Amino acid sequence: MSGLGIDAAVALQAEGLSAAHGRQPVLHGVNLSVRAGQWLALVGPNGAGKSTLLRSLAGLMPLNAGVVRLLGHDAREMPAQERARQLAWLGQDVGGDPAMAVADVVALGRLPHQGWLGWPDGRVQDRAVVEQALADTDMAWASDRTLGALSGGERQRVMLARALAVQAQVLLLDEPVSHLDVPHQRLVAQVLRREAAQGRCVISVLHELPLALAADRLAVMHQGRLLAEGAADDVAVHRALETVFDQAVAVLRHDGRWTAVPRL
């Protein structure tokens, strides 16, 4: 199954996904398709099921029903290492071993590309990828520092660098800017747009609606269901966005771009 290429086909597909936390249903028959070369933002109020859907797509959540197809294959049937090469995950937890050097943390993203007993610092190519991921996230200056010496936002950027270092065809990120200041939120948005432009499929959960509207497509969730999905400039998606937030926001055109502003 190795050698799967990036093309214009559907990269990640959810078919009838249903999931629960214990006995509490959370997802209800969600269908979603995201193509290579697209950045899709999952948006919706707290408790809408965004993170559960993302974890289900990543294979980190047991399903009550449905199937996830990764590059056209049932993700459950893919060899674990191949799946790890093709799909990279960034969760909300920005923990990690505080004693590890930042470069070593990012190098963990190269493990799926190594032999069984390999280690990421063994190849020039891997070192170059790690250095590039650190540069892309503005963390090259901290390469030799320990993770525990960094702020929460800096650790989050290190974990993003680790996910980027996988060079997977599908990148799943759960609230990747939650700990970041505005300039670094912009940096992450630029990185995600670049990853999509290079042919990857990027799916991110975002609470920052102006940032979400910079994505190619939006998927609006409400009460465990997909209420609307479409291009970021789709008026029907904008109306759905306003609806799920009880008209507390308005989607407007400003300075040539769509943004969301609070209705006070």
GULUM-898716 format. One line per 5 residues: number of its first residue (from 1); their letters; for each residue x, y, z of N, C-alpha, C. Coordinates in Angstrom, 2 decimals. Layout:
BEGIN
NUM> a> X Y Z X Y Z X Y Z  ... $
//
This chain:
BEGIN
1> msglg> 0.82 -1.21 0.00 0.00 0.00 0.00 0.86 1.26 0.00  2.18 1.10 0.13 3.05 2.26 0.11 3.05 2.86 -1.29  3.46 4.16 -1.36 3.53 4.82 -2.64 2.23 5.46 -3.07  1.24 5.56 -2.16 0.01 6.24 -2.49 0.31 7.69 -2.79  -0.16 8.21 -3.89 0.18 9.57 -4.30 -0.90 10.57 -3.97 $
6> idaav> -0.48 11.84 -3.90 -1.42 12.93 -3.70 -2.02 13.29 -5.05  -3.34 13.31 -5.14 -4.00 13.76 -6.36 -5.26 14.48 -5.98  -6.13 14.71 -6.94 -7.33 15.49 -6.69 -8.46 14.64 -6.13  -8.20 13.37 -5.81 -9.25 12.49 -5.31 -9.59 12.83 -3.86  -10.68 12.23 -3.40 -11.05 12.36 -1.99 -9.95 11.72 -1.14 $
11> alqae> -9.43 12.49 -0.19 -8.35 12.00 0.66 -8.87 11.34 1.92  -9.93 11.92 2.49 -10.50 11.38 3.73 -12.01 11.48 3.65  -12.66 10.37 3.98 -14.11 10.31 3.84 -14.73 9.63 5.05  -15.78 10.26 5.57 -16.58 9.67 6.64 -17.92 9.24 6.06  -18.28 8.00 6.33 -19.55 7.46 5.82 -20.40 7.01 6.99 $
16> glsaa> -21.42 7.79 7.31 -22.39 7.40 8.33 -21.80 7.23 9.71  -20.90 8.13 10.13 -20.24 7.97 11.42 -21.19 8.28 12.57  -21.30 7.33 13.49 -22.01 7.52 14.75 -21.10 7.08 15.88  -21.07 7.86 16.95 -20.20 7.56 18.09 -20.84 8.07 19.36  -20.36 7.56 20.49 -20.93 7.94 21.78 -19.83 8.03 22.82 $
21> hgrqp> -20.08 8.84 23.83 -19.25 8.84 25.04 -20.03 8.06 26.10  -19.59 6.84 26.36 -20.37 5.98 27.23 -21.72 5.68 26.59  -22.79 6.01 27.29 -24.13 5.79 26.74 -24.70 7.03 26.08  -23.92 8.10 26.05 -24.41 9.36 25.50 -24.02 9.48 24.03  -24.98 9.41 23.11 -24.65 9.58 21.69 -24.09 10.98 21.43 $
26> vlhgv> -23.05 11.03 20.59 -22.41 12.33 20.29 -22.46 12.63 18.80  -22.17 11.64 17.96 -22.26 11.80 16.52 -23.43 11.00 15.98  -24.11 11.58 14.98 -25.31 10.94 14.45 -25.22 10.86 12.92  -24.64 9.79 12.42 -24.64 9.53 10.99 -23.98 10.60 10.15  -22.77 11.01 10.52 -22.09 12.10 9.81 -21.44 11.58 8.53 $
31> nlsvr> -21.71 12.28 7.44 -21.06 12.01 6.16 -20.23 13.23 5.77  -18.98 13.01 5.41 -18.10 14.12 5.07 -17.00 13.62 4.14  -16.72 14.40 3.09 -15.63 14.07 2.18 -14.74 15.29 2.01  -13.43 15.08 2.14 -12.48 16.18 1.98 -11.43 15.73 0.98  -11.18 16.58 0.00 -10.28 16.25 -1.08 -8.85 16.66 -0.77 $
36> agqwl> -7.92 16.01 -1.43 -6.53 16.47 -1.38 -6.46 17.89 -1.90  -5.59 18.70 -1.29 -5.45 20.09 -1.70 -6.48 21.02 -1.09  -7.21 20.56 -0.08 -8.21 21.39 0.59 -7.93 21.50 2.08  -8.20 22.68 2.61 -8.21 22.92 4.05 -9.65 23.13 4.47  -10.13 22.24 5.32 -11.51 22.32 5.83 -11.48 22.63 7.31 $
41> alvgp> -12.26 23.63 7.73 -12.38 23.99 9.14 -13.69 23.45 9.69  -13.60 22.69 10.80 -14.78 22.22 11.52 -15.14 23.27 12.57  -16.36 23.78 12.50 -16.78 24.85 13.41 -18.14 24.50 14.02  -18.44 25.16 15.12 -19.70 24.95 15.81 -19.55 25.27 17.28  -20.65 25.37 18.00 -20.58 25.71 19.43 -19.99 24.57 20.25 $
46> ngagk> -19.70 24.84 21.50 -19.22 23.82 22.41 -20.21 22.66 22.47  -19.70 21.45 22.45 -20.58 20.28 22.54 -21.21 19.88 21.22  -20.80 20.50 20.12 -21.40 20.18 18.82 -20.90 18.85 18.26  -19.77 18.34 18.79 -19.24 17.07 18.31 -18.03 17.21 17.41  -17.45 18.41 17.35 -16.32 18.66 16.44 -15.11 17.80 16.78 $
51> stllr> -14.69 17.85 18.04 -13.51 17.08 18.43 -13.77 15.58 18.35  -14.98 15.17 18.68 -15.32 13.75 18.56 -15.25 13.29 17.12  -15.74 14.12 16.20 -15.65 13.78 14.79 -14.18 13.69 14.35  -13.38 14.65 14.77 -11.97 14.64 14.37 -11.26 13.41 14.92  -11.54 13.06 16.18 -10.92 11.87 16.77 -11.41 10.60 16.07 $
56> slagl> -12.66 10.61 15.64 -13.17 9.47 14.89 -12.47 9.33 13.55  -12.23 10.45 12.88 -11.51 10.43 11.61 -10.08 9.93 11.79  -9.50 10.24 12.95 -8.13 9.84 13.23 -8.02 8.40 13.71  -9.14 7.74 13.94 -9.11 6.37 14.45 -8.88 6.30 15.94  -9.11 7.40 16.66 -8.87 7.46 18.10 -10.16 7.33 18.89 $
61> mplna> -11.27 7.11 18.20 -12.58 7.05 18.86 -13.31 5.82 18.33  -13.80 4.95 19.20 -14.57 3.81 18.71 -15.89 4.28 18.08  -16.26 3.63 17.00 -17.48 4.00 16.28 -18.61 3.04 16.60  -19.80 3.60 16.73 -20.99 2.76 16.84 -21.45 2.30 15.46  -21.17 3.13 14.46 -21.54 2.79 13.09 -20.71 3.64 12.15 $
66> gvvrl> -20.58 3.17 10.91 -19.91 3.95 9.88 -18.49 3.49 9.62  -17.88 4.13 8.64 -16.52 3.78 8.24 -15.78 5.05 7.85  -14.48 5.05 8.10 -13.58 6.13 7.67 -12.70 5.58 6.56  -12.68 6.27 5.43 -11.84 5.86 4.31 -10.70 6.86 4.15  -9.49 6.34 4.23 -8.27 7.12 4.09 -7.64 6.80 2.75 $
71> lghda> -7.61 7.79 1.84 -7.07 7.60 0.50 -7.74 6.42 -0.21  -9.05 6.32 0.02 -9.84 5.30 -0.66 -9.88 3.94 0.02  -9.16 3.78 1.13 -9.10 2.50 1.83 -9.77 2.61 3.19  -10.43 1.55 3.62 -10.95 1.49 4.98 -9.77 1.65 5.94  -9.79 2.73 6.72 -8.64 3.06 7.58 -8.34 1.95 8.57 $
76> rempa> -9.38 1.21 8.99 -9.17 0.14 9.96 -8.38 -1.01 9.39  -8.38 -1.16 8.07 -7.71 -2.29 7.43 -6.30 -1.94 6.95  -5.89 -0.68 7.09 -4.56 -0.29 6.66 -3.53 -0.72 7.70  -2.35 -1.18 7.28 -1.28 -1.46 8.24 -0.99 -0.23 9.08  -0.71 -0.43 10.36 -0.57 0.69 11.29 0.50 1.67 10.85 $
81> qerar> 1.65 1.18 10.38 2.72 2.10 9.99 2.35 2.90 8.76  1.66 2.25 7.81 1.23 2.97 6.61 0.22 4.05 6.97  -0.70 3.72 7.86 -1.68 4.71 8.31 -0.98 5.88 9.01  0.06 5.56 9.80 0.80 6.62 10.49 1.57 7.50 9.53  1.96 6.96 8.37 2.64 7.77 7.37 1.67 8.70 6.65 $
86> qlawl> 0.44 8.23 6.47 -0.52 8.95 5.65 -1.38 9.94 6.44  -1.46 9.78 7.76 -2.33 10.62 8.57 -1.58 11.10 9.81  -1.51 12.42 9.98 -0.85 13.01 11.14 -1.90 13.68 12.02  -1.68 13.63 13.33 -2.66 14.09 14.32 -2.04 15.11 15.26  -2.77 16.18 15.53 -2.40 17.13 16.56 -3.61 17.32 17.46 $
91> gqdvg> -3.51 16.84 18.70 -4.61 16.96 19.64 -4.52 18.22 20.48  -5.49 18.40 21.37 -5.50 19.56 22.24 -4.44 19.48 23.33  -4.05 18.27 23.69 -3.07 18.07 24.76 -1.69 18.51 24.27  -1.12 19.52 24.92 0.21 19.99 24.54 1.23 19.55 25.59  1.04 18.36 26.12 1.93 17.83 27.15 3.26 17.40 26.57 $
96> gdpam> 3.60 16.14 26.66 4.89 15.64 26.22 5.87 15.59 27.37  6.97 14.91 27.14 8.01 14.76 28.16 8.75 16.08 28.33  8.62 16.73 29.48 9.25 18.05 29.64 10.77 18.01 29.58  11.37 16.84 29.73 12.83 16.74 29.70 13.38 16.57 28.29  12.51 16.32 27.31 12.98 16.09 25.95 13.37 17.40 25.28 $
101> avadv> 14.41 17.35 24.47 14.78 18.50 23.66 13.73 18.71 22.57  13.50 19.96 22.22 12.48 20.30 21.23 12.73 19.57 19.91  13.97 19.56 19.44 14.27 18.89 18.17 13.94 17.40 18.23  14.17 16.78 19.39 13.87 15.36 19.53 12.36 15.11 19.52  11.59 16.03 20.10 10.13 15.90 20.07 9.64 15.95 18.63 $
106> valgr> 10.13 16.92 17.88 9.70 17.06 16.49 10.15 15.86 15.67  11.32 15.32 15.98 11.84 14.16 15.25 10.97 12.93 15.40  10.15 12.89 16.45 9.24 11.76 16.61 8.27 11.66 15.43  8.02 12.77 14.78 7.15 12.74 13.61 7.72 11.94 12.45  9.03 11.65 12.49 9.65 10.88 11.42 9.62 9.38 11.67 $
111> lphqg> 9.19 8.96 12.86 9.22 7.54 13.19 8.45 6.66 12.20  7.29 7.08 11.68 6.59 6.20 10.74 7.38 5.91 9.46  8.39 6.72 9.19 9.18 6.54 7.97 10.45 5.73 8.21  10.65 5.29 9.46 11.86 4.55 9.81 11.60 3.05 9.79  12.70 2.31 9.75 12.59 0.87 9.93 12.19 0.57 11.37 $
116> wlgwp> 11.97 -0.70 11.66 11.42 -1.08 12.96 12.30 -0.60 14.11  13.62 -0.65 13.92 14.54 -0.23 14.98 15.20 1.10 14.65  14.66 1.82 13.66 15.27 3.07 13.25 15.00 4.18 14.25  15.75 5.29 14.11 15.55 6.47 14.96 15.66 7.70 14.08  14.84 8.70 14.29 14.74 9.80 13.34 16.01 10.58 13.08 $
121> dgrvq> 17.00 10.55 13.96 18.19 11.37 13.70 19.22 10.65 12.85  18.82 9.52 12.29 19.78 8.71 11.56 19.93 9.07 10.10  19.10 9.92 9.54 19.18 10.22 8.12 19.20 11.73 7.91  19.99 12.16 6.95 20.08 13.59 6.63 18.71 14.13 6.24  17.96 13.33 5.48 16.63 13.78 5.05 15.73 14.06 6.24 $
126> dravv> 15.76 13.19 7.24 14.92 13.39 8.42 15.33 14.65 9.17  16.63 14.87 9.31 17.07 16.08 10.01 16.62 17.33 9.27  16.66 17.29 7.94 16.23 18.44 7.14 14.73 18.70 7.32  13.95 17.64 7.37 12.50 17.79 7.57 12.21 18.40 8.94  12.92 17.92 9.97 12.73 18.44 11.32 13.10 19.93 11.37 $
131> eqala> 14.21 20.28 10.78 14.62 21.69 10.77 13.62 22.56 10.04  13.07 22.06 8.95 12.07 22.84 8.21 10.80 23.01 9.02  10.36 21.94 9.70 9.14 22.04 10.51 9.32 23.03 11.65  10.49 23.06 12.25 10.77 24.03 13.31 10.78 25.45 12.75  11.34 25.63 11.58 11.35 26.95 10.96 9.94 27.40 10.61 $
136> dtdma> 9.12 26.49 10.09 7.77 26.83 9.68 6.90 27.27 10.85  7.20 26.78 12.04 6.40 27.11 13.22 7.08 28.15 14.12  8.15 28.76 13.61 8.88 29.79 14.35 9.42 29.25 15.66  9.94 28.01 15.63 10.49 27.40 16.83 11.94 26.94 16.65  12.59 27.33 15.56 13.97 26.91 15.34 14.90 27.41 16.44 $
141> wasdr> 14.57 28.56 16.99 15.41 29.14 18.05 15.44 28.27 19.31  14.42 27.41 19.47 14.30 26.59 20.68 14.73 25.16 20.46  15.39 24.88 19.35 15.72 23.51 18.98 16.38 22.72 20.09  17.31 23.34 20.82 18.07 22.62 21.85 17.48 22.78 23.26  16.41 23.53 23.38 15.80 23.70 24.70 14.92 22.50 25.03 $
146> tlgal> 14.63 22.34 26.30 13.72 21.27 26.69 12.28 21.75 26.57  11.41 20.80 26.39 9.99 21.13 26.24 9.46 21.83 27.49  9.94 21.41 28.65 9.47 21.98 29.91 9.86 23.43 30.11  10.82 23.92 29.33 11.27 25.31 29.48 10.43 26.28 28.66  9.44 25.75 27.94 8.66 26.58 27.02 7.30 26.94 27.60 $
151> sgger> 6.72 27.99 27.06 5.35 28.37 27.42 4.36 27.42 26.76  3.10 27.52 27.16 2.07 26.67 26.57 1.94 26.87 25.07  1.97 28.13 24.64 1.86 28.40 23.21 3.05 27.89 22.43  4.25 28.01 23.01 5.45 27.50 22.35 5.41 25.98 22.25  4.95 25.31 23.31 4.83 23.85 23.24 3.83 23.44 22.18 $
156> qrvml> 2.75 24.21 22.04 1.76 23.89 21.02 2.38 23.98 19.63  3.22 24.96 19.39 3.89 25.09 18.10 4.89 23.96 17.86  5.52 23.47 18.94 6.41 22.31 18.81 5.61 21.09 18.38  4.44 20.90 18.98 3.62 19.74 18.63 3.10 19.86 17.20  2.81 21.09 16.76 2.43 21.29 15.36 3.60 20.93 14.45 $
161> arala> 4.81 21.35 14.85 5.99 20.99 14.05 6.15 19.48 13.96  5.90 18.78 15.06 5.99 17.31 15.03 5.00 16.73 14.03  3.77 17.25 14.01 2.77 16.76 13.07 3.18 17.08 11.63  3.73 18.27 11.40 4.18 18.63 10.06 5.32 17.74 9.60  6.18 17.33 10.54 7.34 16.52 10.20 6.96 15.14 9.65 $
166> vqaqv> 5.76 14.69 9.94 5.31 13.41 9.38 5.22 13.49 7.86  4.90 14.68 7.36 4.67 14.88 5.93 3.57 13.95 5.41  2.53 13.82 6.21 1.40 12.95 5.87 0.53 13.62 4.81  -0.22 12.81 4.11 -1.14 13.34 3.11 -2.40 13.91 3.74  -2.70 13.49 4.97 -3.86 14.00 5.70 -3.38 14.52 7.04 $
171> lllde> -3.77 15.76 7.36 -3.35 16.41 8.60 -4.60 16.80 9.38  -4.76 16.25 10.60 -5.91 16.52 11.45 -5.43 17.29 12.68  -6.06 18.45 12.95 -5.62 19.32 14.03 -6.81 19.77 14.86  -6.75 19.49 16.16 -7.84 19.85 17.07 -7.47 21.12 17.83  -8.08 22.23 17.47 -7.84 23.54 18.07 -6.35 23.89 18.08 $
176> pvshl> -5.73 23.97 16.92 -4.28 24.17 16.85 -3.79 25.55 17.26  -4.70 26.52 17.45 -4.25 27.87 17.82 -4.78 28.30 19.18  -5.29 27.36 19.97 -5.98 27.72 21.22 -5.08 28.42 22.23  -3.77 28.16 22.20 -2.85 28.76 23.16 -2.00 29.87 22.55  -2.29 30.26 21.32 -1.39 31.13 20.59 -1.86 32.58 20.57 $
181> dvphq> -0.89 33.49 20.51 -1.21 34.90 20.33 -1.59 35.13 18.86  -2.09 36.33 18.57 -2.63 36.62 17.24 -1.59 36.46 16.13  -0.36 36.97 16.29 0.61 36.77 15.21 0.88 35.30 14.91  0.92 34.46 15.95 1.19 33.05 15.71 -0.06 32.31 15.24  -1.25 32.81 15.56 -2.45 32.28 14.93 -2.39 32.50 13.43 $
186> rlvaq> -1.97 33.69 13.04 -1.82 33.98 11.61 -0.78 33.07 10.98  0.32 32.84 11.69 1.37 31.95 11.19 0.82 30.56 10.93  0.06 30.03 11.89 -0.50 28.68 11.72 -1.44 28.64 10.53  -2.28 29.67 10.38 -3.19 29.71 9.24 -2.41 29.71 7.93  -1.31 30.43 7.88 -0.47 30.44 6.68 0.13 29.07 6.41 $
191> vlrre> 0.54 28.39 7.48 1.11 27.04 7.33 0.07 26.07 6.80  -1.14 26.14 7.36 -2.19 25.21 6.92 -2.58 25.48 5.48  -2.64 26.73 5.10 -2.96 27.06 3.70 -1.86 26.55 2.77  -0.60 26.69 3.21 0.50 26.19 2.39 0.45 24.67 2.25  0.15 23.97 3.37 0.07 22.51 3.31 -1.01 22.07 2.33 $
196> aaqgr> -2.15 22.75 2.35 -3.21 22.42 1.39 -2.78 22.74 -0.03  -2.10 23.86 -0.23 -1.65 24.25 -1.56 -0.66 23.24 -2.12  0.05 22.54 -1.24 1.00 21.53 -1.67 0.33 20.19 -1.95  -1.00 20.14 -1.82 -1.75 18.95 -2.20 -2.23 18.09 -1.05  -2.02 18.55 0.17 -2.45 17.76 1.32 -3.90 18.09 1.69 $
201> cvisv> -4.50 17.16 2.41 -5.83 17.36 2.98 -5.64 17.79 4.43  -6.18 18.97 4.77 -6.04 19.52 6.11 -7.43 19.72 6.71  -7.64 19.17 7.91 -8.91 19.35 8.62 -8.59 19.85 10.02  -9.16 20.99 10.39 -8.86 21.57 11.70 -10.14 21.98 12.39  -10.20 21.70 13.70 -11.25 22.24 14.54 -10.82 23.64 14.98 $
206> lhelp> -11.68 24.62 14.76 -11.34 26.00 15.12 -12.51 26.68 15.80  -12.21 27.35 16.90 -13.20 28.23 17.53 -13.03 29.67 17.06  -11.89 29.98 16.48 -11.60 31.33 15.99 -12.24 31.48 14.61  -13.45 32.02 14.56 -14.23 32.02 13.33 -13.58 32.83 12.20  -12.97 33.99 12.46 -12.29 34.67 11.35 -11.20 33.81 10.72 $
211> lalaa> -10.51 33.04 11.54 -9.48 32.14 11.03 -10.11 31.01 10.24  -11.22 30.48 10.75 -11.91 29.40 10.04 -12.36 29.84 8.65  -12.77 31.09 8.54 -13.24 31.61 7.26 -12.10 31.82 6.26  -10.86 31.66 6.71 -9.71 31.70 5.81 -9.46 30.34 5.17  -10.15 29.30 5.65 -10.00 27.96 5.07 -10.70 27.90 3.72 $
216> drlav> -10.45 26.81 2.98 -11.12 26.62 1.70 -12.59 26.29 1.88  -12.88 25.44 2.89 -14.24 24.99 3.12 -14.52 24.98 4.62  -15.80 25.09 4.97 -16.24 25.00 6.35 -17.25 23.88 6.48  -17.18 23.17 7.61 -18.21 22.20 7.98 -18.79 22.66 9.30  -20.07 23.01 9.30 -20.74 23.57 10.47 -21.47 22.45 11.20 $
221> mhqgr> -21.10 22.22 12.46 -21.71 21.15 13.23 -22.63 21.69 14.31  -23.66 20.90 14.60 -24.61 21.26 15.65 -25.24 19.99 16.19  -25.11 19.79 17.51 -25.72 18.64 18.18 -25.37 17.31 17.52  -24.08 17.17 17.18 -23.59 15.91 16.65 -23.93 15.63 15.21  -24.44 16.63 14.52 -24.79 16.47 13.11 -24.11 17.54 12.27 $
226> llaeg> -23.91 17.22 11.01 -23.35 18.18 10.08 -24.49 19.01 9.51  -24.54 20.28 9.93 -25.64 21.15 9.52 -25.42 21.70 8.12  -24.19 22.05 7.79 -23.88 22.60 6.48 -22.41 22.36 6.19  -22.09 22.24 4.90 -20.69 22.09 4.49 -20.55 22.69 3.11  -19.51 23.52 2.95 -19.33 24.15 1.65 -18.16 25.10 1.65 $
231> aaddv> -18.00 25.82 0.55 -16.90 26.76 0.40 -17.02 27.87 1.44  -15.87 28.43 1.80 -15.85 29.46 2.84 -16.60 30.72 2.43  -16.84 30.90 1.13 -17.60 32.08 0.68 -19.06 31.75 0.37  -19.51 30.57 0.76 -20.88 30.13 0.50 -21.83 30.81 1.49  -22.79 31.56 0.98 -23.71 32.30 1.84 -24.53 31.36 2.72 $
236> avhra> -24.90 30.19 2.19 -25.67 29.24 2.99 -24.84 28.75 4.19  -23.55 28.57 4.01 -22.67 28.19 5.12 -22.61 29.33 6.14  -22.54 30.57 5.66 -22.51 31.72 6.57 -23.78 31.78 7.42  -24.92 31.56 6.78 -26.18 31.61 7.53 -26.25 30.48 8.56  -25.75 29.28 8.19 -25.72 28.17 9.14 -24.82 28.50 10.31 $
241> letvf> -23.70 29.14 10.04 -22.76 29.54 11.09 -23.42 30.50 12.06  -24.12 31.47 11.54 -24.82 32.43 12.40 -25.92 31.74 13.20  -26.58 30.75 12.59 -27.68 30.06 13.27 -27.18 29.25 14.45  -26.09 28.48 14.27 -25.64 27.61 15.36 -25.09 28.41 16.53  -24.69 29.65 16.28 -24.22 30.51 17.37 -25.30 31.50 17.82 $
246> dqava> -26.57 31.13 17.55 -27.73 31.90 18.04 -27.65 33.37 17.66  -27.19 33.64 16.44 -27.10 35.00 15.90 -26.18 35.91 16.73  -25.29 35.30 17.53 -24.35 36.10 18.32 -23.20 36.61 17.47  -23.06 36.07 16.25 -22.03 36.55 15.32 -22.68 36.86 13.99  -22.02 37.73 13.24 -22.43 38.03 11.88 -21.24 37.81 10.96 $
251> vlrhd> -21.48 37.14 9.83 -20.43 36.92 8.84 -20.53 38.04 7.81  -19.44 38.80 7.70 -19.43 39.99 6.86 -18.22 39.99 5.94  -18.33 40.75 4.86 -17.22 40.97 3.96 -16.47 42.22 4.41  -15.16 42.07 4.65 -14.38 43.22 5.11 -13.00 43.18 4.46  -12.62 44.27 3.83 -11.30 44.39 3.23 -11.02 43.24 2.27 $
256> grwta> -12.05 42.86 1.52 -11.91 41.82 0.51 -11.94 40.40 1.01  -12.22 40.20 2.32 -12.26 38.87 2.89 -13.48 38.71 3.78  -13.91 37.44 3.93 -15.01 37.15 4.84 -14.47 37.04 6.27  -15.22 37.59 7.21 -14.85 37.48 8.61 -16.11 37.37 9.46  -15.94 37.06 10.73 -17.06 36.97 11.65 -16.84 37.98 12.77 $
261> vprl> -17.88 38.72 13.08 -17.79 39.73 14.14 -18.94 39.49 15.12  -18.74 39.78 16.40 -19.81 39.58 17.39 -20.92 40.60 17.20  -22.15 40.14 17.42 -23.30 41.05 17.49 -23.53 41.39 18.96  -23.29 42.62 19.34 -23.41 43.02 20.74 -24.78 43.62 21.01 $
//
